[in-house]
Amino acid sequence: MTQATQELATLAAKLPPSDRLQLVETILATLDKPDPEITAAWAAEAEDRLAAYRRGELAALDESEVFGDLDRT
């Protein structure tokens, strides 16, 4: 951690909890930037899978098959 980052963390720790939460949310929002290339690739993949399903080339799974193991954990 750089000295500037450490100084910011020290100052942030002195803020009231609600202000710290707002600060964290603001910082996290700067990290969650969608990548247009990745978004486009996932959209193309979803379209390809749907088309394959409609052509009968891809089988669908029942909800219990997909989520069934979650009940056992």
Distance bins in CASP14 RR format, pairs under 12 A and 6 or more apart:
PFRMAT RR
TARGET T0000
AUTHOR 0000-0000-0000
RMODE 2
METHOD distances of the structure
MODEL  1
1 7 0 0 0 0 1 0 0 0 0 0 0
1 8 0 0 0 0 1 0 0 0 0 0 0
1 9 1 0 0 1 0 0 0 0 0 0 0
1 10 0 0 0 0 0 1 0 0 0 0 0
2 8 0 0 0 0 1 0 0 0 0 0 0
2 9 0 0 0 0 0 1 0 0 0 0 0
3 9 0 0 0 0 0 1 0 0 0 0 0
3 10 0 0 0 0 0 1 0 0 0 0 0
4 10 0 0 0 0 0 1 0 0 0 0 0
4 11 0 0 0 0 0 1 0 0 0 0 0
5 11 0 0 0 0 0 1 0 0 0 0 0
5 12 0 0 0 0 0 1 0 0 0 0 0
5 27 0 0 0 0 0 1 0 0 0 0 0
6 12 0 0 0 0 0 1 0 0 0 0 0
6 13 0 0 0 0 0 1 0 0 0 0 0
7 13 0 0 0 0 0 1 0 0 0 0 0
7 14 0 0 0 0 0 1 0 0 0 0 0
8 14 0 0 0 0 0 1 0 0 0 0 0
8 15 0 0 0 0 0 1 0 0 0 0 0
8 20 0 0 0 0 0 1 0 0 0 0 0
8 23 0 0 0 0 1 0 0 0 0 0 0
8 27 0 0 0 0 1 0 0 0 0 0 0
9 15 0 0 0 0 0 1 0 0 0 0 0
9 20 0 0 0 0 0 1 0 0 0 0 0
9 23 0 0 0 0 0 1 0 0 0 0 0
9 24 0 0 0 0 0 1 0 0 0 0 0
9 27 0 0 0 0 0 1 0 0 0 0 0
11 19 0 0 0 0 0 1 0 0 0 0 0
11 20 0 0 0 0 0 1 0 0 0 0 0
11 23 0 0 0 0 1 0 0 0 0 0 0
12 19 0 0 0 0 1 0 0 0 0 0 0
12 20 1 0 0 1 0 0 0 0 0 0 0
12 21 0 0 0 0 0 1 0 0 0 0 0
12 22 0 0 0 0 0 1 0 0 0 0 0
12 23 1 0 1 0 0 0 0 0 0 0 0
12 24 0 0 0 0 1 0 0 0 0 0 0
12 26 0 0 0 0 0 1 0 0 0 0 0
12 27 0 0 0 0 1 0 0 0 0 0 0
13 19 0 0 0 0 0 1 0 0 0 0 0
13 20 1 0 0 1 0 0 0 0 0 0 0
13 23 0 0 0 0 0 1 0 0 0 0 0
13 24 0 0 0 0 0 1 0 0 0 0 0
14 20 0 0 0 0 1 0 0 0 0 0 0
14 23 0 0 0 0 0 1 0 0 0 0 0
15 21 0 0 0 0 1 0 0 0 0 0 0
15 22 0 0 0 0 1 0 0 0 0 0 0
15 23 1 0 0 1 0 0 0 0 0 0 0
15 24 0 0 0 0 0 1 0 0 0 0 0
16 22 0 0 0 0 1 0 0 0 0 0 0
16 23 0 0 0 0 0 1 0 0 0 0 0
17 23 0 0 0 0 0 1 0 0 0 0 0
17 24 0 0 0 0 0 1 0 0 0 0 0
18 24 0 0 0 0 0 1 0 0 0 0 0
18 25 0 0 0 0 0 1 0 0 0 0 0
19 25 0 0 0 0 0 1 0 0 0 0 0
19 26 0 0 0 0 0 1 0 0 0 0 0
20 26 0 0 0 0 0 1 0 0 0 0 0
20 27 0 0 0 0 0 1 0 0 0 0 0
21 27 0 0 0 0 0 1 0 0 0 0 0
21 28 0 0 0 0 0 1 0 0 0 0 0
22 28 0 0 0 0 0 1 0 0 0 0 0
22 29 0 0 0 0 0 1 0 0 0 0 0
23 29 0 0 0 0 0 1 0 0 0 0 0
23 30 0 0 0 0 0 1 0 0 0 0 0
24 30 0 0 0 0 0 1 0 0 0 0 0
24 31 0 0 0 0 0 1 0 0 0 0 0
25 31 0 0 0 0 0 1 0 0 0 0 0
25 32 0 0 0 0 0 1 0 0 0 0 0
26 32 0 0 0 0 0 1 0 0 0 0 0
33 39 0 0 0 0 0 1 0 0 0 0 0
34 40 0 0 0 0 0 1 0 0 0 0 0
34 41 0 0 0 0 0 1 0 0 0 0 0
34 42 0 0 0 0 0 1 0 0 0 0 0
34 43 0 0 0 0 0 1 0 0 0 0 0
35 41 0 0 0 0 1 0 0 0 0 0 0
35 42 0 0 0 0 1 0 0 0 0 0 0
36 42 0 0 0 0 0 1 0 0 0 0 0
36 43 0 0 0 0 0 1 0 0 0 0 0
37 43 0 0 0 0 0 1 0 0 0 0 0
37 44 0 0 0 0 0 1 0 0 0 0 0
38 44 0 0 0 0 0 1 0 0 0 0 0
38 45 0 0 0 0 0 1 0 0 0 0 0
39 45 0 0 0 0 0 1 0 0 0 0 0
39 46 0 0 0 0 0 1 0 0 0 0 0
40 46 0 0 0 0 0 1 0 0 0 0 0
40 47 0 0 0 0 0 1 0 0 0 0 0
41 47 0 0 0 0 0 1 0 0 0 0 0
41 48 0 0 0 0 0 1 0 0 0 0 0
42 48 0 0 0 0 0 1 0 0 0 0 0
42 49 0 0 0 0 0 1 0 0 0 0 0
43 49 0 0 0 0 0 1 0 0 0 0 0
43 50 0 0 0 0 0 1 0 0 0 0 0
44 50 0 0 0 0 0 1 0 0 0 0 0
44 51 0 0 0 0 0 1 0 0 0 0 0
45 51 0 0 0 0 0 1 0 0 0 0 0
45 52 0 0 0 0 0 1 0 0 0 0 0
45 58 0 0 0 0 0 1 0 0 0 0 0
46 52 0 0 0 0 0 1 0 0 0 0 0
46 53 0 0 0 0 0 1 0 0 0 0 0
46 58 0 0 0 0 0 1 0 0 0 0 0
47 53 0 0 0 0 0 1 0 0 0 0 0
47 54 0 0 0 0 0 1 0 0 0 0 0
48 54 0 0 0 0 0 1 0 0 0 0 0
48 55 0 0 0 0 0 1 0 0 0 0 0
48 57 0 0 0 0 0 1 0 0 0 0 0
48 58 0 0 0 0 1 0 0 0 0 0 0
49 55 0 0 0 0 0 1 0 0 0 0 0
49 56 0 0 0 0 0 1 0 0 0 0 0
49 57 0 0 0 0 1 0 0 0 0 0 0
49 58 1 0 0 1 0 0 0 0 0 0 0
49 59 0 0 0 0 0 1 0 0 0 0 0
49 60 0 0 0 0 0 1 0 0 0 0 0
50 56 0 0 0 0 0 1 0 0 0 0 0
50 57 0 0 0 0 0 1 0 0 0 0 0
50 58 0 0 0 0 1 0 0 0 0 0 0
50 60 0 0 0 0 0 1 0 0 0 0 0
51 57 0 0 0 0 1 0 0 0 0 0 0
51 58 0 0 0 0 1 0 0 0 0 0 0
52 58 1 0 1 0 0 0 0 0 0 0 0
52 59 0 0 0 0 1 0 0 0 0 0 0
52 60 0 0 0 0 0 1 0 0 0 0 0
53 59 1 0 0 1 0 0 0 0 0 0 0
53 60 1 0 0 1 0 0 0 0 0 0 0
53 61 0 0 0 0 0 1 0 0 0 0 0
54 60 0 0 0 0 0 1 0 0 0 0 0
59 65 0 0 0 0 0 1 0 0 0 0 0
60 66 0 0 0 0 1 0 0 0 0 0 0
61 67 0 0 0 0 1 0 0 0 0 0 0
61 68 0 0 0 0 0 1 0 0 0 0 0
62 68 0 0 0 0 1 0 0 0 0 0 0
63 70 0 0 0 0 0 1 0 0 0 0 0
63 71 0 0 0 0 0 1 0 0 0 0 0
64 70 0 0 0 0 0 1 0 0 0 0 0
64 71 0 0 0 0 1 0 0 0 0 0 0
64 72 0 0 0 0 0 1 0 0 0 0 0
67 73 0 0 0 0 0 1 0 0 0 0 0
END
